[in-house]
Every structure is written in structure tokens, then in C-alpha cells.
């Protein structure tokens, strides 16, 4: 029980930081009167895609494989199985949850009578679910004295990378909401609230995985599959926004490089 409490506390700290960065990004609605430029949007979206791709490999899949092998199991089985399940989980949410991406007039998910502003918030909320799972799991593992596959420095590196890309995500929801006619206060509130799923799903994932220790490699790979789904389905297409974009590509490469360096240098 003390180990579980410590894991939950560490997960709360890590996901709390990434949530805070989302809220700080949403606060830019008080500073800007207009939306950010198209090129800047491409850079931010590409950067987020690069960070999440690198984090999926170095912070989740590789530690998951190493942990499975340390448990005496074949490493690629939970890596592949968890990855597939995570992708299917996000696919199901994408098909079921009504949401609307900024700049689009066509909502996705099941038909609904929800307001445009609500569906805009849901779109970013979908992105934040796997991020919360990933950060929560790595901090929980770092706090465990029985596992050395993830260090505290590595968990901090992941939280820092996710936090850096959450800042523009917060802005990407609050500024369009302001354009939709909401007040600055409400735009900030909904933008910040879109990140609350990170600590929620982070703590829930830790509770599930800690109850059944052999599930941990599967959960790490599950988070990786969820994040890669978001990258391929949403972030990279939106980073190019319908045309060939060097700025979006450079954003992806920059995010990947930064997260890779952070994870290798600190992890």
C-alpha cells in the first residue's frame, strides 16, 4: 500500500505539471486579440507530433520491453499487443466522442446536438488522454524501488516534453473559443479544463497497473499506441493543413529531436 500511495503521489505531480502547462497556454487568450498565425500553428502541431512520437519510443515502448524481459517474458508481445490495443482505444473514442477540430466545419464522432464550443474542447481532450496515461505511468515506475527501467530523471524529461507541447495546445483551444464568441474568462476556463483529463487518466492508469503488476509493460505500450494514433490521425495532417508544409515538417523534426535528447540525456 505505501508503494501504491507513493506511485499515485508521483503520478499526480507529473500530470499536475502537464495540466498546469495546458492552463498557462490557455491563458494566452488574455494576451492575444487574434488567433496565432497559420505558420505558427503548423510549427506547434508538428512540434507536438515529434515530442509524442519520440516519447512513445524512448519513454514507453523501450522501457515496456525491458520490463517484460526482466519479468522473464518475451518483450515484443506486450509491446505489440499493448500498442495495438491503445490504437484501437483511441480509434473507438475518435469514432464515438463528438468533437470538432479548430478550423473545421465538419464535426467527427457520433451525431449530436452539442455546441461547437463543446466539441472544440472535446477535440483537444482526446489528445490529452494518452499523454496523461504516459506521464502517470512513468512517474509511478520512477517511484517504485523494485523497478529500474524508468528513472526519476527520465520521468521528468517526459513531463517536461509533454508540458512544452501542452502549452501551445492550451492556446490552440482557448483562442478559437474566443473567436467563437466566448468571453476571455470562459475561453480560458474551457481551454484549461481540456487538460484535466491528464491527471484523471494518469491516476486511473496507475491504479489499474499497480493492482496487477504484470500489466505494466502492456500499459506502457497501450499509452504509446494511443499517442501514435493521435500523431498520425490528427497532429501531422493538421500540421500540414492541406498542403505541403516545410514549417510543419520542421516542427515534427524539432519536437522529436528535443524529446529524444531529453530522454537519453536525463533517462
Secondary structure, 3 states (H helix, E strand, C coil): CHHHHHHHHHHHHHHHHHHHHHHHHHHHHHCCCCCCCHHHHHHHHHHHHHHHHHHHHHHHHHHHHHHHHHCCCCHHHHHHHHHHHHHHHHHHHHHHCCECCCCCCCCECCCCCCCHHHHHHHHHHHHHHHHHHHHHHHHHHHHCCCCCCCCHHHHHHHHHHHHHHHHHHHHHHHHHHHHCCCCHHHHHHHHHHCCHHHHHHHHHHHHHHHHCHHHHHHHHHHHHHHHHHHHHHHHHHHHHCCCCCHHHHHHHHHHHHHHHHHHHHHC
